[in-house]
Amino acid sequence: MKKIILFCLFGFPFLMASAQQVSIIPRPLSENLLSGSFTLSPKTHFVFEKDTRLSAAFFNNYLDSFYHFSIKKSDNVKSGNTIVLKIVPNFSDTTIGAYSLNCENNKIVISSHNPEGIFYGIQTLIQLLPISSIVTKTLPIQNVVVKDAPRFGYRGMMLDVGRHFMPVGFVKQFIDYMALHKMNTFHWHLTEDQGWRIEIKKYPRLTEVGAWRDGTVTGKYPHWTETDHIKTGGFYTQEQIKEVVKYAAARYITIIPEIDMPGHSSAAIAAYPELSCFPDSSTNTSGLNWSGPTKGKLVQQTWGVFKDVYAPTPYTFHFIENVLDEVMALFPSKYIHIGGDECPKTYWKESAYCQKLIQEKGLKNEEGLQSYFISTIEKYLNSKGRKIIGWDEILEGGLAPNATVQSWRGEQGGVKAAQLHHNVIMSPTGFLYLPHPQILNDDSLTAGGYLPIKKVYNYDPVGKMDAASQKYVIGAESCLWTEYMKTPAKVEYMLFPRMAAVSEVLWTSPKLKDYSNFLIRLNDQINRYKFWNINYCKKFTVE
């Protein structure tokens, strides 16, 4: 766990923690403080077996990174001053991730029915460690009994690396942040109009051409006129992808790759113009002072939505299948995200081929053609044992039979998909989109709107659904779109401390959520962010 070295100041109002609780985020099902404490030191015994070794490794790595010591494996369960990680087949709660933590009688025992539960127990133990600028190898831990289980099975964060490429080291750091907040699904947005970020060996031009743009628009959408004329980009090799997937798996995090289609595909079309309905047309520059040539297919330098999208031709479908074959070989997740959002139909309406296809397939219109496109890809992925996730636009023209819908344009798409008995991931922009500033009049460049931490915290992913529909909501996901996040430091600034609120939305029972109580616990969490050298937003609004 490599720390990012950033200087940060603690600016949150001081709040006294309650004497009846420990400061754990997300809030657990129950906690019972006991008298006395456990002392963690290099002499502490660490008892764990093969099934819990990943959790033990994570904890030791954390101790080494922040306290400069680790503890040794031991087989002596009965010895004093011991931490025990214990898989219990008849554990009272078999939910994936449920656990108990007992700290008393000079012993800490973390128990669960499954390895994931042990790992989340470790995250709670980490939050019980003292936070101090004084380097010490003797760490007192309050005696306590914690029982806990997650509300949702899908607890996600999305990072867009298409608009601005993020280095492998930061992607791993982002995954660590997720683990420390008990999240389990990393949605990796890998392709965009502004950059293709994954090596596909069958199509080398995707990264030779599609991973780079000759400039980036300056200013804020839509009030801009020119680009910065600086070439920028990057991509992940397949070996790097494998490395990150393995890193995430060691933290019980599944990575879901997104390969966007049929829209948001300008970078791929720049590399292979035959994917377009009109291969010889020029990329739309929107009247900007464009960097580089203005003819032919180019990787987009601006944000927004572009009319040049994939043509639904045999060539395109063959291309996508080949790309997905390499993607599936890298990512073992049962889901592949195929985008499906913001696909203009202009070129499809103008294309004689598309109009003939609509007639041949008996489709009503271009929305039906999009449904045909998505369903064709779904059938291919289903044949390979995978399932698709798509943004809520995939509802238009008819939903693919086995698709999971990620609802972002508000909650209505998720409500409708659930009523159709499709699985749903809730990501409404007004509650879980973190490019929006968390302070009023933010003087840094951010997307429009305002999303304070209180609004994030109070969101309920099933709040707009009847009881019958709620069972189809597998969870929720917060999204970081990086149009205005050029660096890891800016990503952190937009992410924290709201990530703490998101974690409680995803994990904690609504009956236990209380914003005032959260703010008390958040005080310690922000001290921890300082301890971790995170570039969190220091002037965020609490009300």
C-alpha positions as CSV (number, residue, x, y, z in Angstrom):
1,M,0.0,0.0,0.0
2,K,2.0,2.9,-1.3
3,K,1.2,6.3,0.1
4,I,0.8,9.3,-2.2
5,I,2.9,12.0,-0.6
6,L,0.7,15.2,-0.5
7,F,0.7,17.8,2.1
8,C,-2.7,18.5,3.5
9,L,-4.2,20.5,6.4
10,F,-6.9,19.4,8.8
11,G,-9.8,21.9,8.5
12,F,-12.8,20.1,9.9
13,P,-14.5,21.5,13.1
14,F,-13.6,19.5,16.2
15,L,-16.3,17.2,17.4
16,M,-16.2,15.0,20.5
17,A,-16.8,11.3,19.8
18,S,-19.5,9.7,21.8
19,A,-18.4,7.7,24.9
20,Q,-20.9,5.0,23.8
21,Q,-19.4,4.2,20.4
22,V,-16.3,3.7,18.4
23,S,-15.7,5.7,15.3
24,I,-16.3,3.3,12.4
25,I,-17.3,4.2,8.8
26,P,-19.5,2.7,7.4
27,R,-21.5,2.3,10.6
28,P,-21.8,-1.3,11.7
29,L,-24.9,-3.2,12.7
30,S,-23.9,-3.1,16.4
31,E,-21.0,-2.1,18.6
32,N,-20.5,-2.7,22.3
33,L,-17.7,-0.9,24.1
34,L,-16.0,-2.8,26.9
35,S,-13.6,-1.6,29.5
36,G,-9.9,-1.9,29.0
37,S,-7.8,-2.1,25.8
38,F,-5.6,-4.4,23.7
39,T,-2.1,-3.4,22.9
40,L,-0.8,-4.1,19.4
41,S,3.0,-4.3,19.0
42,P,5.6,-6.2,17.0
43,K,5.3,-8.9,19.7
44,T,1.6,-9.6,19.0
45,H,0.9,-13.1,17.6
46,F,-1.0,-13.3,14.4
47,V,-3.0,-16.5,13.8
48,F,-4.5,-17.1,10.4
49,E,-5.0,-19.8,7.9
50,K,-4.8,-20.1,4.1
51,D,-8.3,-18.8,3.5
52,T,-7.6,-15.6,5.4
53,R,-4.0,-14.9,4.3
54,L,-5.0,-12.1,2.0
55,S,-6.6,-10.2,4.9
56,A,-3.5,-10.8,7.1
57,A,-1.3,-9.6,4.3
58,F,-3.4,-6.4,3.8
59,F,-3.2,-5.7,7.6
60,N,0.5,-6.2,7.8
61,N,1.0,-4.1,4.7
62,Y,-1.0,-1.3,6.3
63,L,1.0,-1.6,9.6
64,D,4.2,-1.5,7.7
65,S,3.2,1.5,5.6
66,F,1.9,3.7,8.4
67,Y,3.4,2.4,11.7
68,H,6.6,0.9,10.3
69,F,6.2,-2.6,11.8
70,S,4.4,-5.8,11.1
71,I,3.3,-8.8,13.2
72,K,4.4,-12.4,12.7
73,K,2.3,-15.5,11.9
74,S,1.8,-17.8,14.8
75,D,0.0,-21.2,15.4
76,N,-0.5,-20.6,19.1
77,V,-4.2,-19.6,19.3
78,K,-4.2,-19.8,23.1
79,S,-1.3,-17.4,23.7
80,G,-1.9,-13.9,25.0
81,N,-1.8,-10.7,23.0
82,T,-3.1,-12.4,19.8
83,I,-5.1,-11.5,16.7
84,V,-7.0,-14.4,15.3
85,L,-8.7,-14.5,11.9
86,K,-11.2,-17.3,11.9
87,I,-13.5,-18.8,9.2
88,V,-16.6,-20.3,11.0
89,P,-18.7,-22.6,8.8
90,N,-21.7,-22.2,11.1
91,F,-21.3,-18.5,11.6
92,S,-24.7,-16.9,12.4
93,D,-24.8,-14.7,9.3
94,T,-23.8,-16.3,6.0
95,T,-24.1,-13.0,4.0
96,I,-21.0,-12.4,1.9
97,G,-19.0,-9.8,4.0
98,A,-20.7,-10.3,7.3
99,Y,-18.3,-10.6,10.3
100,S,-17.8,-10.1,14.0
101,L,-14.9,-8.5,15.8
102,N,-14.3,-9.3,19.5
103,C,-11.5,-7.3,21.2
104,E,-11.3,-8.4,24.8
105,N,-9.2,-10.5,27.2
106,N,-6.0,-9.6,25.5
107,K,-7.2,-11.1,22.2
108,I,-8.8,-9.9,19.0
109,V,-10.9,-12.4,17.1
110,I,-12.3,-11.6,13.7
111,S,-14.8,-14.3,12.6
112,S,-16.9,-14.8,9.5
113,H,-18.5,-17.4,7.3
114,N,-16.4,-16.3,4.3
115,P,-13.0,-14.7,3.6
116,E,-14.7,-11.4,2.5
117,G,-16.1,-11.0,6.0
118,I,-12.7,-11.4,7.5
119,F,-11.3,-8.7,5.2
120,Y,-14.0,-6.2,6.2
121,G,-13.3,-7.0,9.8
122,I,-9.7,-6.1,9.1
123,Q,-10.9,-2.7,7.7
124,T,-12.8,-2.1,11.0
125,L,-9.7,-3.1,13.0
126,I,-7.7,-0.5,11.0
127,Q,-10.2,2.2,12.0
128,L,-9.7,1.2,15.7
129,L,-6.0,1.9,15.5
130,P,-4.8,5.2,17.0
131,I,-4.1,8.1,14.7
132,S,-0.9,9.9,15.7
133,S,1.9,11.9,14.1
134,I,4.2,10.4,16.7
135,V,5.8,7.2,15.4
136,T,5.2,4.4,17.9
137,K,5.1,0.6,17.8
138,T,2.8,0.3,20.8
139,L,-0.8,0.8,19.7
140,P,-3.7,0.7,22.2
141,I,-7.0,-0.6,20.8
142,Q,-10.3,0.0,22.7
143,N,-11.9,-3.3,23.8
144,V,-15.1,-3.7,21.8
145,V,-17.5,-6.2,20.2
146,V,-18.6,-5.4,16.7
147,K,-21.2,-7.3,14.6
148,D,-21.7,-6.2,11.0
149,A,-23.0,-7.1,7.6
150,P,-23.4,-5.1,4.3
151,R,-26.7,-3.9,3.0
152,F,-26.0,-4.3,-0.7
153,G,-23.9,-7.0,-2.5
154,Y,-22.8,-4.5,-5.2
155,R,-20.9,-1.6,-3.7
156,G,-19.2,0.3,-6.5
157,M,-17.0,3.2,-7.5
158,M,-16.3,4.2,-11.1
159,L,-13.1,5.9,-12.4
160,D,-13.1,7.4,-15.8
161,V,-9.6,7.2,-17.3
162,G,-10.8,8.0,-20.9
163,R,-11.0,11.7,-20.5
164,H,-7.8,11.9,-18.4
165,F,-5.4,8.9,-18.1
166,M,-4.5,7.9,-14.6
167,P,-1.2,6.0,-13.9
168,V,-1.2,2.4,-12.7
169,G,0.1,3.4,-9.3
170,F,-2.9,5.7,-8.7
171,V,-5.4,3.1,-10.0
172,K,-4.0,0.8,-7.3
173,Q,-4.2,3.5,-4.7
174,F,-7.8,4.1,-5.8
175,I,-8.5,0.4,-5.2
176,D,-7.0,0.6,-1.7
177,Y,-9.3,3.5,-1.0
178,M,-12.2,1.4,-2.0
179,A,-11.0,-1.5,0.2
180,L,-10.6,0.7,3.2
181,H,-14.2,1.9,2.7
182,K,-15.6,-1.7,2.4
183,M,-16.4,-1.4,-1.3
184,N,-16.2,-4.4,-3.6
185,T,-16.7,-3.4,-7.3
186,F,-14.4,-1.2,-9.3
187,H,-16.0,0.0,-12.6
188,W,-13.1,0.9,-14.9
189,H,-14.2,3.2,-17.7
190,L,-11.5,2.4,-20.2
191,T,-12.7,3.8,-23.6
192,E,-14.1,7.2,-24.6
193,D,-14.2,9.7,-27.4
194,Q,-11.1,11.3,-25.9
195,G,-9.0,8.2,-25.4
196,W,-8.8,4.4,-25.7
197,R,-6.9,3.1,-22.7
198,I,-6.6,-0.7,-23.0
199,E,-4.1,-2.6,-25.3
200,I,-5.9,-4.8,-27.8
201,K,-3.3,-6.8,-29.6
202,K,-5.4,-7.6,-32.6
203,Y,-6.0,-3.9,-33.2
204,P,-2.7,-2.1,-32.4
205,R,-4.0,1.3,-33.8
206,L,-6.4,1.5,-30.9
207,T,-3.6,2.5,-28.7
208,E,-1.1,3.8,-31.3
209,V,-3.7,6.3,-32.5
210,G,-6.8,6.2,-30.2
211,A,-4.9,6.6,-26.9
212,W,-3.6,10.0,-27.8
213,R,-5.1,13.4,-28.5
214,D,-3.4,16.5,-29.9
215,G,-4.9,18.9,-27.3
216,T,-7.5,19.3,-24.6
217,V,-10.2,21.9,-24.5
218,T,-9.5,24.7,-22.1
219,G,-12.1,26.2,-19.7
220,K,-15.5,24.9,-18.8
221,Y,-18.1,23.3,-21.0
222,P,-19.8,24.7,-23.1
223,H,-18.0,28.1,-22.8
224,W,-14.8,27.4,-24.6
225,T,-13.2,28.3,-28.0
226,E,-9.9,26.5,-28.2
227,T,-7.6,23.7,-26.9
228,D,-4.3,23.8,-25.2
229,H,-2.4,22.2,-28.1
230,I,-0.7,19.7,-25.8
231,K,-0.6,16.1,-26.9
232,T,-1.8,13.9,-24.0
233,G,-2.9,10.3,-23.4
234,G,-1.7,6.9,-22.4
235,F,-2.9,3.3,-22.1
236,Y,-2.6,0.2,-20.0
237,T,-0.7,-2.8,-21.4
238,Q,-2.3,-6.2,-21.0
239,E,0.3,-7.1,-18.5
240,Q,-0.5,-4.0,-16.5
241,I,-4.2,-4.9,-16.6
242,K,-3.4,-8.3,-15.3
243,E,-1.4,-6.8,-12.5
244,V,-4.2,-4.4,-11.5
245,V,-6.8,-7.2,-11.6
246,K,-4.7,-9.4,-9.4
247,Y,-4.1,-6.4,-7.0
248,A,-7.9,-5.8,-6.7
249,A,-8.7,-9.5,-6.3
250,A,-6.4,-9.6,-3.3
251,R,-8.7,-6.9,-1.8
252,Y,-11.9,-8.8,-2.7
253,I,-12.7,-6.2,-5.3
254,T,-14.0,-7.2,-8.7
255,I,-13.1,-5.0,-11.7
256,I,-15.8,-4.5,-14.3
257,P,-14.3,-3.1,-17.5
258,E,-16.3,-0.7,-19.6
259,I,-15.9,-0.7,-23.4
260,D,-18.3,2.0,-24.5
261,M,-20.6,1.4,-27.6
262,P,-22.2,2.4,-29.9
263,G,-21.6,6.0,-28.9
264,H,-18.6,7.6,-27.2
265,S,-16.5,5.7,-29.7
266,S,-14.5,8.5,-31.5
267,A,-11.1,7.3,-30.4
268,A,-11.8,3.8,-31.9
269,I,-13.2,5.3,-35.0
270,A,-10.1,7.6,-35.3
271,A,-8.0,4.4,-35.3
272,Y,-10.3,2.4,-37.6
273,P,-12.5,4.7,-39.7
274,E,-14.3,1.7,-41.2
275,L,-16.2,1.5,-37.9
276,S,-18.1,4.7,-38.9
277,C,-21.2,5.0,-41.1
278,F,-19.3,7.6,-43.0
279,P,-15.5,6.6,-43.0
280,D,-14.5,9.5,-45.1
281,S,-16.2,12.3,-43.1
282,S,-14.2,14.6,-40.8
283,T,-14.4,14.6,-37.1
284,N,-16.7,17.4,-35.8
285,T,-14.5,20.1,-34.2
286,S,-17.5,22.1,-33.0
287,G,-16.0,25.3,-34.3
288,L,-13.0,25.2,-31.9
289,N,-9.5,26.4,-32.5
290,W,-8.6,22.7,-33.0
291,S,-5.1,21.3,-32.3
292,G,-3.6,19.5,-35.3
293,P,-5.3,18.6,-38.5
294,T,-9.0,19.3,-39.1
295,K,-9.7,16.6,-41.7
296,G,-10.3,12.9,-41.3
297,K,-11.1,11.0,-38.1
298,L,-9.5,12.3,-35.0
299,V,-9.5,11.6,-31.3
300,Q,-11.8,14.2,-29.7
301,Q,-10.3,17.1,-27.9
302,T,-13.5,18.4,-26.3
303,W,-16.1,17.0,-24.0
304,G,-19.7,16.4,-24.9
305,V,-21.6,14.0,-27.2
306,F,-20.5,13.4,-30.9
307,K,-22.6,12.2,-33.8
308,D,-19.9,9.9,-35.2
309,V,-20.8,6.5,-33.6
310,Y,-20.3,2.8,-34.5
311,A,-22.0,1.6,-37.6
312,P,-24.1,-1.6,-37.0
313,T,-22.2,-3.5,-39.7
314,P,-20.7,-7.0,-39.8
315,Y,-17.3,-5.3,-39.8
316,T,-18.1,-3.4,-36.6
317,F,-19.6,-6.4,-34.8
318,H,-16.6,-8.6,-35.8
319,F,-14.3,-5.9,-34.5
320,I,-16.2,-5.6,-31.2
321,E,-16.3,-9.4,-30.7
322,N,-12.5,-9.5,-31.2
323,V,-12.0,-6.7,-28.8
324,L,-14.3,-8.3,-26.2
325,D,-12.5,-11.6,-26.5
326,E,-9.3,-10.0,-25.4
327,V,-11.1,-8.0,-22.7
328,M,-12.7,-11.2,-21.3
329,A,-9.3,-12.9,-21.2
330,L,-8.0,-10.1,-18.9
331,F,-11.1,-9.6,-16.7
332,P,-12.7,-12.6,-14.9
333,S,-15.8,-10.6,-13.8
334,K,-19.1,-12.0,-14.7
335,Y,-20.1,-8.5,-16.0
336,I,-18.8,-6.5,-18.9
337,H,-20.1,-2.9,-19.1
338,I,-20.9,-2.0,-22.7
339,G,-21.9,1.7,-22.1
340,G,-24.9,2.3,-24.4
341,D,-25.4,5.9,-23.3
342,E,-25.6,9.2,-25.2
343,C,-25.7,7.6,-28.7
344,P,-26.8,10.3,-31.2
345,K,-28.8,8.8,-34.1
346,T,-27.9,11.4,-36.7
347,Y,-25.6,9.3,-38.8
348,W,-27.9,6.3,-38.5
349,K,-30.7,8.4,-39.9
350,E,-28.5,9.6,-42.7
351,S,-27.0,6.1,-43.5
352,A,-28.7,4.2,-46.3
353,Y,-27.2,1.0,-44.8
354,C,-28.8,1.7,-41.4
355,Q,-32.2,2.5,-42.9
356,K,-32.2,-0.7,-44.9
357,L,-31.2,-2.7,-41.8
358,I,-34.1,-1.1,-39.8
359,Q,-36.5,-2.4,-42.5
360,E,-34.9,-5.8,-42.8
361,K,-35.0,-6.4,-39.1
362,G,-38.5,-5.1,-38.7
363,L,-37.3,-2.4,-36.3
364,K,-39.5,0.7,-35.5
365,N,-36.8,3.3,-35.7
366,E,-33.2,4.2,-34.8
367,E,-34.0,3.5,-31.1
368,G,-34.9,0.0,-32.2
369,L,-31.6,-0.1,-34.0
370,Q,-29.8,0.7,-30.8
371,S,-31.6,-2.1,-29.0
372,Y,-30.7,-4.4,-31.9
373,F,-27.0,-3.3,-31.5
374,I,-27.0,-3.9,-27.7
375,S,-28.9,-7.2,-28.0
376,T,-26.4,-8.5,-30.6
377,I,-23.5,-7.8,-28.3
378,E,-25.3,-9.2,-25.3
379,K,-26.0,-12.5,-27.1
380,Y,-22.3,-12.8,-27.9
381,L,-21.2,-12.1,-24.3
382,N,-23.9,-14.4,-22.9
383,S,-22.5,-17.1,-25.2
384,K,-19.2,-16.7,-23.5
385,G,-20.7,-16.9,-20.0
386,R,-20.8,-13.2,-19.3
387,K,-23.5,-10.6,-18.7
388,I,-23.8,-7.0,-19.7
389,I,-24.3,-3.8,-17.8
390,G,-25.5,-0.8,-19.7
391,W,-26.4,2.8,-18.8
392,D,-30.1,3.4,-18.7
393,E,-30.3,4.5,-22.3
394,I,-30.3,0.8,-23.2
395,L,-34.0,0.8,-22.2
396,E,-34.7,2.8,-25.3
397,G,-36.1,0.7,-28.1
398,G,-36.5,-2.4,-25.9
399,L,-34.2,-3.8,-23.2
400,A,-31.8,-6.6,-24.0
401,P,-33.1,-9.8,-22.4
402,N,-30.5,-10.4,-19.6
403,A,-29.1,-6.9,-19.2
404,T,-28.4,-5.1,-15.9
405,V,-29.3,-1.4,-16.0
406,Q,-27.1,1.3,-14.4
407,S,-29.5,4.2,-13.8
408,W,-27.7,7.6,-14.1
409,R,-30.2,10.1,-15.6
410,G,-32.0,10.2,-12.3
411,E,-33.7,7.2,-10.8
412,Q,-36.5,6.5,-13.2
413,G,-34.5,4.2,-15.5
414,G,-33.7,2.0,-12.5
415,V,-37.3,2.0,-11.4
416,K,-38.5,1.0,-14.9
417,A,-35.8,-1.7,-15.2
418,A,-36.8,-3.2,-11.8
419,Q,-40.4,-3.2,-12.8
420,L,-39.3,-5.3,-15.9
421,H,-37.5,-7.6,-13.5
422,H,-34.0,-6.6,-14.6
423,N,-31.2,-6.1,-12.1
424,V,-30.4,-2.5,-11.4
425,I,-27.4,-0.5,-10.2
426,M,-28.4,3.0,-9.0
427,S,-26.0,5.9,-9.9
428,P,-28.2,9.0,-10.2
429,T,-26.2,12.0,-11.1
430,G,-27.9,14.2,-8.5
431,F,-26.7,12.0,-5.7
432,L,-23.7,9.9,-6.7
433,Y,-21.9,11.8,-9.4
434,L,-18.8,13.2,-7.8
435,P,-17.5,15.6,-10.5
436,H,-20.0,18.1,-9.1
437,P,-18.3,20.4,-6.5
438,Q,-18.9,19.7,-2.8
439,I,-18.6,23.3,-1.8
440,L,-20.4,26.4,-3.2
441,N,-18.4,28.6,-5.4
442,D,-15.5,26.1,-5.8
443,D,-12.7,28.1,-7.3
444,S,-11.2,25.0,-9.0
445,L,-12.5,23.8,-12.4
446,T,-15.4,21.3,-11.8
447,A,-18.5,20.1,-13.6
448,G,-21.7,22.1,-13.0
449,G,-24.0,21.6,-10.1
450,Y,-23.4,21.2,-6.4
451,L,-23.4,18.0,-4.4
452,P,-22.7,18.5,-0.7
453,I,-21.9,15.5,1.4
454,K,-25.2,15.6,3.3
455,K,-27.1,15.0,0.0
456,V,-24.8,12.1,-0.8
457,Y,-25.3,10.6,2.7
458,N,-29.1,10.9,2.7
459,Y,-29.5,9.0,-0.6
460,D,-31.4,5.7,-0.5
461,P,-30.9,3.5,-3.6
462,V,-34.4,1.9,-3.2
463,G,-36.2,4.9,-1.8
464,K,-38.3,5.4,-4.9
465,M,-39.3,1.8,-5.4
466,D,-42.1,-0.5,-4.2
467,A,-41.2,-3.6,-2.2
468,A,-41.6,-5.9,-5.2
469,S,-39.1,-3.8,-7.2
470,Q,-36.5,-3.3,-4.5
471,K,-35.2,-6.9,-4.7
472,Y,-33.8,-6.1,-8.2
473,V,-31.5,-3.4,-6.9
474,I,-28.2,-5.2,-6.5
475,G,-26.5,-2.1,-5.2
476,A,-25.3,1.4,-6.2
477,E,-22.2,3.0,-7.6
478,S,-20.6,6.5,-7.3
479,C,-19.0,7.8,-10.5
480,L,-15.9,10.0,-11.1
481,W,-15.9,11.4,-14.6
482,T,-12.6,13.1,-15.1
483,E,-13.2,15.9,-17.7
484,Y,-11.9,18.4,-15.0
485,M,-9.6,16.0,-13.1
486,K,-6.2,15.9,-14.8
487,T,-4.3,14.6,-11.9
488,P,-4.7,12.0,-9.0
489,A,-4.6,14.9,-6.6
490,K,-7.7,16.4,-8.2
491,V,-9.5,13.0,-8.2
492,E,-8.8,12.8,-4.4
493,Y,-10.1,16.4,-3.9
494,M,-13.4,15.5,-5.6
495,L,-13.6,12.1,-3.9
496,F,-13.0,12.9,-0.3
497,P,-14.6,13.1,2.2
498,R,-17.7,12.2,0.1
499,M,-16.4,8.6,-0.3
500,A,-17.1,8.1,3.4
501,A,-20.8,9.1,2.8
502,V,-21.0,6.8,-0.2
503,S,-19.6,3.9,1.8
504,E,-22.4,4.3,4.4
505,V,-25.1,4.5,1.6
506,L,-23.9,1.2,0.3
507,W,-23.2,-0.7,3.5
508,T,-25.2,0.5,6.4
509,S,-28.9,-0.3,7.2
510,P,-31.1,2.7,6.7
511,K,-32.4,2.3,10.3
512,L,-28.9,3.0,11.6
513,K,-28.1,6.0,9.4
514,D,-28.0,9.3,11.2
515,Y,-26.3,12.3,9.6
516,S,-25.4,14.0,12.9
517,N,-23.8,10.8,14.2
518,F,-22.0,10.4,10.9
519,L,-20.4,13.8,11.2
520,I,-19.1,12.9,14.7
521,R,-17.4,9.8,13.2
522,L,-16.3,11.7,10.1
523,N,-14.1,13.8,12.3
524,D,-11.9,10.8,13.0
525,Q,-12.1,9.7,9.4
526,I,-10.8,13.0,8.2
527,N,-8.0,12.8,10.7
528,R,-7.3,9.4,9.1
529,Y,-7.4,11.0,5.6
530,K,-4.7,13.4,6.8
531,F,-2.8,10.5,8.2
532,W,-3.0,8.8,4.8
533,N,-1.8,12.0,3.1
534,I,-4.9,12.3,1.0
535,N,-5.7,15.6,-0.8
536,Y,-9.2,15.8,0.5
537,C,-11.4,18.9,0.1
538,K,-10.9,20.8,3.3
539,K,-13.7,23.3,3.1
540,F,-16.6,21.0,2.2
541,T,-20.1,22.1,3.3
542,V,-21.7,20.0,6.0
543,E,-25.2,21.5,5.8
